[in-house]
Amino acid sequence: MIQSLTDLWYGFGVALQPHNLMWSFFGVLVGNMIGVLPGMGPLSAIAILLPLTFVMHAVPAIMMLSGIFYGAIYGGVIGAILLNLPCHPAHAVTCLDGYPMTQQGKGGAALGIAMLGSFFAASVGILVMIFFSPVLVKLAFQFGPGDVFAIMLLGLVAGSTMSGGSPLKGVAMTLVGILCGVAGTDVSSGAVRFTFGIPELADGVGLVAISMGLFGVADFLLNVNHATFVGSGVKIRLRDMPPSWAEIKQAFLPMLRGTFIGTLFGAMPGTGPTITTFIAYALESRISKTPERFGRGAIEGVVAPEAASHSKTQVDFIPTMCLGIPGDAVMALILGALMIQGIAPGPQLITEHPDLFWGLIASFWVGNVLLMLLNVPLIGVWVKLLQVPYRYLFPSALFFIAIGAFTTDNSLFQVVEVLFFGIVGVLFLTLRFSVTPILLGFVLGPMVEENFRRALQLSHGDLGILIHRPISASFIAACILLIAVQILIRLMKPGRKPVIEMETHAQP
C-alpha cells in the first residue's frame, strides 16, 4: 500500500508537468463538448484526434485521449437532464428522472448532485485501479501464451455477444474485424495475405482509417439531416447547482450502490456503461420504499446511474493497461494508440513505463477536478451549442477527418480507406449491425492469433495445453458458458410476430 501511494505521488509529479497538464485539459475540454453533442461520442472524437498523437510523446497523448473519454461521459449528462436529450445511450436512463427535475425547477440541483456523484464514483474507481492493478500484474506474470489466448478469447466472445442487439450479428461483426486485423504481412512467415493485390495494404489496414470511417464518417452520414434546434428556453444559474444537505443525504446510499455496480462491471469485458446504468437504476427502483417517485423526478434515479457510469469508466482501464484486453471499443482505440506509440500494454507496462501508468492515474484525478470546474461556468455555452444544426457542424468535422487521415502516411489511400469504411459502416448501421465489435476484433484478433501460435509451438501442436493449465481452462470454460447462456436466452425468447403484423404496427 505504501509503495502504491509513493508511486501515485510520482504520478502526480508527471501529470502536473505543464505540457502534460495542458494536453489533459485539452482532452477533457474537447470531451466535454463532444459529450454534449448528440451523435458525436468519445469514439468519434478520439478517432478524429488520433493522428495528432503521432507527433506527441506517449504520456501526454494517452492523457489527452483518456480525458476525451471521461470528459464525454461528464458532458452527456447535461443534455440528458436539461433537455431530455440522451446524447449517448448510457445517459438514456438519466433522462427518466433528470428531465422531470428540470421541469420542476430543480435542473440545477440535478446537475449538481450528478456531478458530485460522478466525481465520487470516479475517485473510487481510481482508488480501485491504484491498489488492484499491481496485484493483477503480479498474477499476470504467471500467464503463459495459452492463458493470454484464453483471456483475449473471452474478451472477443463477451464483446461480440454482449454488445447489444443480436449476438449472431455481434459475432459476425467481430469476425469482420478479425479479418481486417490479419490483413497485411504475416509477422511469423513474412507472407503477404488478404491484400487482394493492393500494395498499400501490405502494412495492414490502418487503425486510424477503420476507426475514423466506422465511428466518424458513418455517424456523420447517418445524422447529417438532423437540423433540430433545442435548448432555447433552458437557463441554469450558478446558485441553483449546489444540492441541499437533504438532497445529498437522500442521494448518498444510491451513489454508493451505483459506484459498487460500476466498479463490479468495470473489469468485465463487453459490458458497456449502458448496461451498468440500467442495472443501477433498476436496483434503486426495486429497493425504494416509494418506487412510484421514479420517472417523476427522483434524485436517486439521477445519481445512481451516473455513479455507475463513471466508476466503470475509470475501472475499464485496469484490464486494458494491465492485461492488454480492452473492455469496449473506446478502450480498444486507446489500446491501439498505445501500440502506435510502440508501447505494448500488459504486465510489463507498470515496470517499463511507470511515468505513463502512474502519470495517467494521477491525471484522472486532475482531469475530474478540471471537469467539475469547467462544467459549472460552461453549461450555458454547451446548451447554446446544442442549438447549432448538424448540417453546419459535420462538414467541418469531415474536413478535419480527411486531413487527419492524409497526415498519417501522407497518402490519399488513407483517405480512400476512411471513405470505404465510412460507407461500410453506414450499410452495417442501416441493417442494424453494431460496428463496435469490428474494432474489438480488429485490435484483439492479431493478438489472439499470435498467442495461439506461440502456445501451439510450445506444445508441439497439442491443443490440450489450453485445458491442462487451470487459468486457460477457466477462461475457455467461461467462453463456453457465455455462449451457452446466449443460446439459452435465444431459445427461451417468445416467437417473433408475423411480418404482416409488424408492418401494420410500423405504419404511422
C-alpha positions as CSV (number, residue, x, y, z in Angstrom):
1,M,0.0,0.0,0.0
2,I,2.8,2.4,0.9
3,Q,4.5,1.6,-2.4
4,S,1.3,2.4,-4.3
5,L,1.0,5.7,-2.6
6,T,4.6,6.5,-3.3
7,D,4.1,5.6,-7.0
8,L,0.9,7.8,-7.0
9,W,2.9,10.7,-5.7
10,Y,5.4,10.2,-8.5
11,G,2.4,10.1,-10.9
12,F,1.2,13.5,-9.8
13,G,4.6,14.9,-10.5
14,V,4.3,13.6,-14.1
15,A,0.6,14.7,-14.5
16,L,1.2,18.2,-13.2
17,Q,4.1,19.0,-15.6
18,P,2.9,22.0,-17.7
19,H,2.8,20.2,-21.1
20,N,1.1,17.1,-19.7
21,L,-1.4,19.3,-17.8
22,M,-2.1,21.3,-20.9
23,W,-3.0,18.2,-23.0
24,S,-5.1,16.7,-20.2
25,F,-7.0,20.0,-20.0
26,F,-7.4,20.0,-23.8
27,G,-8.7,16.4,-23.7
28,V,-11.4,17.0,-21.0
29,L,-12.5,20.2,-22.7
30,V,-12.9,18.6,-26.1
31,G,-14.5,15.5,-24.5
32,N,-16.9,17.7,-22.5
33,M,-18.0,19.5,-25.7
34,I,-18.3,16.2,-27.7
35,G,-20.3,14.7,-24.9
36,V,-22.9,17.4,-25.2
37,L,-23.4,16.9,-28.9
38,P,-25.8,14.0,-29.8
39,G,-24.3,11.5,-32.2
40,M,-20.7,12.5,-31.6
41,G,-19.4,10.3,-28.8
42,P,-15.9,9.8,-27.5
43,L,-15.2,7.3,-30.2
44,S,-15.7,9.9,-32.9
45,A,-13.6,12.4,-31.1
46,I,-10.7,10.0,-30.3
47,A,-10.8,8.8,-33.9
48,I,-10.5,12.3,-35.3
49,L,-7.7,13.3,-32.9
50,L,-5.8,10.0,-33.1
51,P,-3.4,11.3,-35.9
52,L,-2.4,14.1,-33.6
53,T,-0.8,11.6,-31.2
54,F,1.7,10.5,-33.9
55,V,3.8,13.6,-33.2
56,M,3.3,13.6,-29.5
57,H,5.1,11.8,-26.6
58,A,3.2,8.8,-25.3
59,V,2.4,10.2,-21.9
60,P,0.5,13.4,-23.0
61,A,-1.0,11.5,-25.9
62,I,-2.7,8.9,-23.8
63,M,-3.7,11.5,-21.2
64,M,-5.4,13.5,-23.9
65,L,-7.3,10.5,-25.3
66,S,-8.3,9.4,-21.8
67,G,-9.5,12.9,-21.0
68,I,-11.7,12.9,-24.0
69,F,-13.2,9.6,-22.9
70,Y,-14.3,10.5,-19.3
71,G,-14.9,14.1,-20.3
72,A,-17.5,13.0,-22.8
73,I,-19.2,10.9,-20.1
74,Y,-19.4,14.0,-18.0
75,G,-20.8,16.1,-20.8
76,G,-23.6,13.7,-21.8
77,V,-25.4,14.2,-18.5
78,I,-26.1,17.9,-19.4
79,G,-28.3,17.2,-22.4
80,A,-30.0,14.3,-20.6
81,I,-31.0,16.4,-17.5
82,L,-31.7,19.8,-19.1
83,L,-33.1,18.9,-22.5
84,N,-34.3,15.3,-22.2
85,L,-31.8,14.6,-24.9
86,P,-29.8,11.3,-24.3
87,C,-26.7,12.3,-26.3
88,H,-25.3,8.8,-25.6
89,P,-27.1,5.5,-24.8
90,A,-25.6,5.4,-21.3
91,H,-27.5,8.6,-20.4
92,A,-30.9,7.5,-21.6
93,V,-31.9,6.2,-18.2
94,T,-30.8,9.6,-16.6
95,C,-33.5,11.3,-18.7
96,L,-36.2,9.4,-16.8
97,D,-35.8,11.4,-13.7
98,G,-33.3,14.2,-14.7
99,Y,-35.6,16.0,-17.1
100,P,-38.7,15.9,-14.7
101,M,-36.5,17.5,-12.1
102,T,-35.7,20.3,-14.7
103,Q,-39.4,20.7,-15.3
104,Q,-39.9,21.1,-11.6
105,G,-37.3,23.9,-11.5
106,K,-34.6,21.6,-9.9
107,G,-32.4,21.2,-13.0
108,G,-29.5,22.9,-11.3
109,A,-29.7,20.6,-8.3
110,A,-30.0,17.6,-10.5
111,L,-26.8,18.6,-12.4
112,G,-25.0,19.4,-9.1
113,I,-25.8,16.0,-7.5
114,A,-25.0,14.2,-10.7
115,M,-21.6,15.9,-10.9
116,L,-21.0,15.2,-7.2
117,G,-21.8,11.6,-7.6
118,S,-19.7,11.3,-10.8
119,F,-16.7,12.8,-9.0
120,F,-17.1,10.5,-6.0
121,A,-17.6,7.4,-8.2
122,A,-14.6,8.3,-10.4
123,S,-12.4,8.7,-7.3
124,V,-13.4,5.3,-6.1
125,G,-12.7,3.8,-9.5
126,I,-9.2,5.5,-9.5
127,L,-8.5,4.0,-6.0
128,V,-9.5,0.6,-7.2
129,M,-7.1,1.0,-10.1
130,I,-4.3,2.1,-7.8
131,F,-4.5,-0.8,-5.4
132,F,-5.8,-3.6,-7.7
133,S,-3.6,-3.1,-10.8
134,P,-0.3,-4.1,-9.1
135,V,-1.9,-7.2,-7.7
136,L,-3.3,-8.1,-11.2
137,V,0.1,-7.5,-12.7
138,K,1.8,-9.9,-10.3
139,L,-0.8,-12.6,-11.3
140,A,-0.4,-11.8,-15.0
141,F,3.3,-12.6,-14.9
142,Q,2.3,-16.2,-14.3
143,F,0.3,-16.3,-17.5
144,G,1.6,-18.3,-20.4
145,P,0.7,-17.8,-24.1
146,G,-2.2,-20.2,-23.8
147,D,-3.6,-18.3,-20.8
148,V,-3.3,-15.0,-22.6
149,F,-5.0,-16.5,-25.6
150,A,-7.9,-17.7,-23.5
151,I,-8.3,-14.4,-21.7
152,M,-8.4,-12.5,-25.0
153,L,-10.8,-15.0,-26.5
154,L,-13.1,-14.3,-23.6
155,G,-12.8,-10.6,-24.4
156,L,-13.8,-11.3,-28.0
157,V,-16.7,-13.5,-27.1
158,A,-18.0,-11.1,-24.4
159,G,-17.6,-8.1,-26.7
160,S,-19.4,-9.7,-29.6
161,T,-22.3,-11.3,-27.6
162,M,-22.9,-8.6,-25.1
163,S,-22.5,-5.5,-27.3
164,G,-26.3,-5.1,-27.7
165,G,-28.6,-6.4,-30.4
166,S,-28.4,-9.8,-31.9
167,P,-25.5,-12.0,-30.6
168,L,-25.2,-13.6,-34.0
169,K,-24.7,-10.1,-35.6
170,G,-22.2,-9.3,-32.9
171,V,-20.2,-12.4,-33.7
172,A,-20.3,-11.7,-37.4
173,M,-19.0,-8.2,-36.9
174,T,-16.2,-9.5,-34.7
175,L,-15.2,-11.9,-37.5
176,V,-15.1,-8.9,-39.9
177,G,-12.8,-7.1,-37.5
178,I,-10.5,-10.1,-37.2
179,L,-10.3,-10.4,-41.0
180,C,-9.4,-6.7,-41.2
181,G,-6.8,-7.1,-38.5
182,V,-5.0,-10.1,-40.0
183,A,-4.7,-8.5,-43.5
184,G,-1.2,-7.5,-44.5
185,T,2.2,-9.1,-43.8
186,D,2.3,-12.1,-41.6
187,V,4.7,-11.4,-38.7
188,S,5.9,-15.1,-38.4
189,S,6.3,-16.1,-42.1
190,G,6.6,-12.7,-43.8
191,A,4.0,-13.7,-46.3
192,V,1.5,-11.1,-47.6
193,R,-2.1,-12.2,-47.1
194,F,-5.6,-10.9,-47.7
195,T,-4.5,-7.8,-49.6
196,F,-6.3,-8.5,-52.8
197,G,-3.3,-7.4,-54.8
198,I,-3.3,-3.9,-53.3
199,P,0.3,-3.0,-52.4
200,E,-0.8,-0.3,-49.9
201,L,-2.4,-3.0,-47.7
202,A,0.9,-4.8,-47.2
203,D,1.3,-3.0,-43.9
204,G,-2.2,-3.8,-42.9
205,V,-5.4,-1.8,-42.5
206,G,-4.8,1.4,-40.6
207,L,-6.3,1.8,-37.2
208,V,-6.9,5.4,-37.9
209,A,-8.8,4.6,-41.1
210,I,-11.0,2.0,-39.7
211,S,-11.8,4.0,-36.5
212,M,-12.5,7.2,-38.4
213,G,-14.6,5.5,-41.0
214,L,-16.7,3.4,-38.7
215,F,-17.2,5.9,-35.8
216,G,-16.7,9.2,-37.5
217,V,-17.8,9.3,-41.1
218,A,-20.6,6.7,-40.7
219,D,-22.2,8.5,-37.8
220,F,-22.0,11.8,-39.6
221,L,-23.6,10.4,-42.8
222,L,-26.4,8.9,-40.8
223,N,-27.2,12.1,-38.8
224,V,-26.4,14.8,-41.4
225,N,-30.1,15.6,-42.0
226,H,-30.8,16.3,-38.3
227,A,-31.5,20.0,-38.1
228,T,-33.5,20.2,-34.9
229,F,-33.0,23.3,-32.7
230,V,-33.2,22.5,-29.0
231,G,-32.5,24.1,-25.7
232,S,-33.8,27.6,-26.4
233,G,-35.6,28.0,-23.0
234,V,-33.2,26.4,-20.6
235,K,-31.5,28.7,-18.0
236,I,-29.4,27.5,-15.1
237,R,-28.0,29.8,-12.5
238,L,-24.8,29.1,-10.6
239,R,-26.6,29.4,-7.2
240,D,-29.1,26.7,-8.3
241,M,-26.5,24.0,-8.7
242,P,-25.2,23.2,-5.2
243,P,-27.6,20.5,-3.8
244,S,-29.0,20.9,-0.3
245,W,-27.9,18.7,2.6
246,A,-31.2,16.9,2.5
247,E,-30.7,16.0,-1.2
248,I,-27.1,14.9,-0.5
249,K,-28.3,12.7,2.3
250,Q,-31.1,11.3,0.1
251,A,-28.6,10.5,-2.7
252,F,-25.7,9.2,-0.6
253,L,-26.6,5.5,-0.4
254,P,-27.8,5.3,-4.1
255,M,-24.5,6.9,-5.0
256,L,-22.6,4.2,-3.1
257,R,-24.6,1.4,-4.7
258,G,-24.2,2.8,-8.2
259,T,-20.4,3.1,-7.6
260,F,-20.3,-0.5,-6.5
261,I,-22.2,-1.7,-9.6
262,G,-20.0,0.3,-11.9
263,T,-16.8,-1.0,-10.2
264,L,-18.1,-4.6,-10.3
265,F,-18.8,-4.4,-14.0
266,G,-15.7,-2.4,-14.9
267,A,-13.3,-5.3,-15.2
268,M,-15.7,-7.4,-17.3
269,P,-15.0,-7.1,-21.0
270,G,-18.0,-6.4,-23.2
271,T,-20.2,-4.7,-20.6
272,G,-20.5,-1.1,-21.7
273,P,-21.6,1.8,-19.4
274,T,-25.2,1.5,-20.7
275,I,-25.6,-1.9,-19.0
276,T,-24.4,-0.6,-15.7
277,T,-26.6,2.5,-15.7
278,F,-29.8,0.5,-16.4
279,I,-28.8,-2.1,-13.7
280,A,-28.2,0.7,-11.1
281,Y,-31.5,2.4,-12.0
282,A,-33.4,-0.9,-11.8
283,L,-31.9,-1.7,-8.4
284,E,-32.8,1.7,-6.9
285,S,-36.4,1.4,-8.2
286,R,-36.7,-2.1,-6.7
287,I,-35.4,-1.4,-3.2
288,S,-37.1,2.0,-2.9
289,K,-39.9,2.3,-0.4
290,T,-41.6,4.8,-2.8
291,P,-41.0,3.3,-6.3
292,E,-43.8,5.5,-7.7
293,R,-41.5,8.5,-7.5
294,F,-39.2,7.1,-10.1
295,G,-39.9,8.6,-13.5
296,R,-41.3,11.8,-11.8
297,G,-38.1,13.4,-10.6
298,A,-36.5,11.0,-8.1
299,I,-32.9,12.2,-7.3
300,E,-31.9,8.6,-6.7
301,G,-32.7,7.9,-10.4
302,V,-30.2,10.5,-11.4
303,V,-27.2,9.9,-9.1
304,A,-27.1,6.1,-9.1
305,P,-26.8,5.6,-13.0
306,E,-24.3,8.4,-13.2
307,A,-22.2,7.0,-10.4
308,A,-22.3,3.6,-12.1
309,S,-21.2,5.0,-15.4
310,H,-18.3,7.0,-14.1
311,S,-16.9,4.3,-11.8
312,K,-17.0,1.8,-14.7
313,T,-15.3,4.4,-17.0
314,Q,-12.3,4.5,-14.6
315,V,-12.1,0.8,-13.8
316,D,-12.3,0.0,-17.5
317,F,-8.6,1.0,-17.7
318,I,-7.5,-1.9,-15.4
319,P,-7.8,-4.8,-17.9
320,T,-6.7,-2.5,-20.8
321,M,-3.5,-1.3,-19.3
322,C,-2.6,-4.3,-17.2
323,L,-3.6,-7.2,-19.4
324,G,-3.9,-5.6,-22.8
325,I,-7.6,-6.6,-23.0
326,P,-10.0,-3.7,-23.9
327,G,-13.4,-3.9,-22.4
328,D,-15.1,-1.9,-25.1
329,A,-14.5,0.0,-28.4
330,V,-13.1,3.1,-26.7
331,M,-10.6,1.0,-24.7
332,A,-9.7,-0.8,-27.9
333,L,-8.9,2.5,-29.6
334,I,-6.8,3.7,-26.7
335,L,-5.0,0.3,-26.8
336,G,-4.3,0.8,-30.5
337,A,-3.0,4.3,-29.7
338,L,-0.5,2.7,-27.2
339,M,0.6,0.2,-29.8
340,I,1.1,3.1,-32.3
341,Q,3.5,4.7,-29.8
342,G,5.4,1.4,-29.7
343,I,4.2,0.5,-26.2
344,A,2.8,-3.0,-25.5
345,P,0.0,-2.9,-22.9
346,G,0.3,-5.7,-20.4
347,P,2.0,-6.7,-17.2
348,Q,5.3,-5.0,-18.2
349,L,3.7,-1.6,-18.6
350,I,3.9,-0.6,-15.0
351,T,7.6,-1.6,-14.7
352,E,8.8,-0.5,-18.1
353,H,6.7,2.8,-18.4
354,P,5.9,3.9,-14.8
355,D,5.7,7.5,-16.0
356,L,2.9,6.6,-18.4
357,F,0.9,4.3,-16.0
358,W,1.1,6.4,-12.8
359,G,1.0,9.7,-14.6
360,L,-2.2,8.5,-16.3
361,I,-3.8,7.5,-13.0
362,A,-2.9,10.9,-11.4
363,S,-4.2,12.7,-14.5
364,F,-7.6,11.0,-13.9
365,W,-8.0,12.9,-10.6
366,V,-6.6,16.1,-12.2
367,G,-9.0,15.8,-15.1
368,N,-12.0,15.1,-12.9
369,V,-11.3,18.2,-10.9
370,L,-11.0,20.2,-14.1
371,L,-14.3,18.9,-15.3
372,M,-16.0,19.9,-12.0
373,L,-14.6,23.4,-12.5
374,L,-15.4,23.6,-16.2
375,N,-19.0,22.3,-16.1
376,V,-20.2,25.0,-13.8
377,P,-19.5,28.1,-15.8
378,L,-19.8,26.5,-19.3
379,I,-23.2,24.8,-19.0
380,G,-24.8,27.8,-20.7
381,V,-22.3,27.6,-23.6
382,W,-23.0,23.8,-24.0
383,V,-26.7,24.4,-24.2
384,K,-26.2,27.1,-26.8
385,L,-24.0,24.7,-28.8
386,L,-26.9,22.3,-29.0
387,Q,-28.9,24.8,-31.0
388,V,-26.4,24.6,-33.9
389,P,-27.8,22.3,-36.6
390,Y,-25.8,19.2,-37.6
391,R,-25.5,20.3,-41.2
392,Y,-23.2,23.1,-40.1
393,L,-21.1,21.0,-37.7
394,F,-20.5,18.0,-39.8
395,P,-18.7,19.5,-42.9
396,S,-16.0,20.9,-40.6
397,A,-15.7,17.6,-38.8
398,L,-15.3,15.7,-42.1
399,F,-12.7,18.2,-43.3
400,F,-10.6,17.5,-40.2
401,I,-11.1,13.8,-40.6
402,A,-9.7,14.0,-44.2
403,I,-6.7,16.0,-43.1
404,G,-6.0,13.6,-40.2
405,A,-6.2,10.5,-42.4
406,F,-3.9,12.1,-45.0
407,T,-1.3,13.1,-42.5
408,T,-1.0,9.5,-41.1
409,D,1.0,8.4,-44.1
410,N,1.0,11.4,-46.4
411,S,-1.1,9.3,-48.8
412,L,-4.5,9.7,-50.3
413,F,-5.0,6.0,-50.0
414,Q,-5.6,6.6,-46.3
415,V,-8.4,9.0,-47.1
416,V,-9.9,6.4,-49.5
417,E,-9.7,3.8,-46.7
418,V,-11.6,6.1,-44.4
419,L,-14.3,6.7,-47.0
420,F,-14.6,3.0,-47.7
421,F,-15.1,2.1,-44.0
422,G,-17.5,5.0,-43.6
423,I,-19.7,3.7,-46.4
424,V,-19.4,0.1,-45.0
425,G,-20.3,1.5,-41.5
426,V,-23.4,3.2,-42.9
427,L,-24.5,0.0,-44.5
428,F,-24.0,-2.0,-41.3
429,L,-25.7,0.5,-39.1
430,T,-28.6,0.8,-41.6
431,L,-29.0,-3.0,-41.3
432,R,-28.8,-2.7,-37.5
433,F,-25.4,-4.3,-37.2
434,S,-23.4,-2.9,-34.3
435,V,-20.0,-1.8,-35.6
436,T,-18.4,-1.8,-32.2
437,P,-17.3,-5.5,-32.3
438,I,-15.4,-4.7,-35.5
439,L,-13.0,-2.6,-33.7
440,L,-12.6,-5.1,-30.9
441,G,-11.9,-7.9,-33.4
442,F,-9.5,-5.7,-35.3
443,V,-7.4,-4.9,-32.2
444,L,-7.6,-8.2,-30.4
445,G,-7.6,-10.6,-33.5
446,P,-3.9,-10.4,-34.3
447,M,-3.0,-10.7,-30.6
448,V,-5.2,-13.8,-30.2
449,E,-3.6,-15.3,-33.3
450,E,-0.1,-14.6,-32.1
451,N,-0.6,-16.1,-28.6
452,F,-2.4,-19.1,-30.1
453,R,0.5,-19.8,-32.4
454,R,3.0,-19.4,-29.5
455,A,1.0,-21.8,-27.4
456,L,0.9,-24.4,-30.1
457,Q,4.7,-24.0,-30.8
458,L,5.4,-24.6,-27.1
459,S,3.2,-27.7,-27.0
460,H,4.3,-29.0,-30.4
461,G,0.8,-28.7,-31.8
462,D,-1.0,-30.2,-28.8
463,L,-4.3,-28.3,-28.3
464,G,-4.5,-29.9,-24.9
465,I,-2.3,-27.2,-23.5
466,L,-5.4,-24.9,-23.5
467,I,-7.2,-27.1,-21.0
468,H,-4.3,-28.6,-19.0
469,R,-3.5,-25.2,-17.3
470,P,-6.2,-24.1,-14.8
471,I,-6.0,-20.4,-15.9
472,S,-6.7,-21.1,-19.6
473,A,-9.1,-23.8,-18.8
474,S,-11.2,-21.5,-16.6
475,F,-11.4,-18.7,-19.2
476,I,-12.3,-21.2,-22.0
477,A,-15.0,-22.6,-19.7
478,A,-16.2,-19.0,-19.2
479,C,-16.3,-18.6,-23.0
480,I,-18.4,-21.8,-23.4
481,L,-20.7,-20.8,-20.6
482,L,-21.3,-17.3,-22.1
483,I,-22.1,-18.8,-25.5
484,A,-24.4,-21.4,-23.9
485,V,-26.2,-18.6,-21.9
486,Q,-26.8,-16.6,-25.1
487,I,-28.1,-19.7,-26.9
488,L,-30.4,-20.5,-24.0
489,I,-31.7,-16.9,-23.9
490,R,-32.3,-17.1,-27.6
491,L,-34.3,-20.4,-27.3
492,M,-36.4,-19.1,-24.4
493,K,-37.5,-15.9,-26.3
494,P,-41.1,-15.9,-27.4
495,G,-41.7,-16.3,-31.1
496,R,-41.5,-13.3,-33.4
497,K,-44.6,-11.6,-34.5
498,P,-45.8,-12.3,-38.1
499,V,-44.3,-10.0,-40.7
500,I,-47.7,-8.6,-41.7
501,E,-48.5,-7.6,-38.1
502,M,-45.1,-6.0,-37.6
503,E,-45.6,-3.9,-40.8
504,T,-49.1,-2.9,-39.6
505,H,-47.7,-1.6,-36.3
506,A,-44.9,0.2,-38.1
507,Q,-47.2,2.3,-40.1
508,P,-47.9,5.8,-38.7
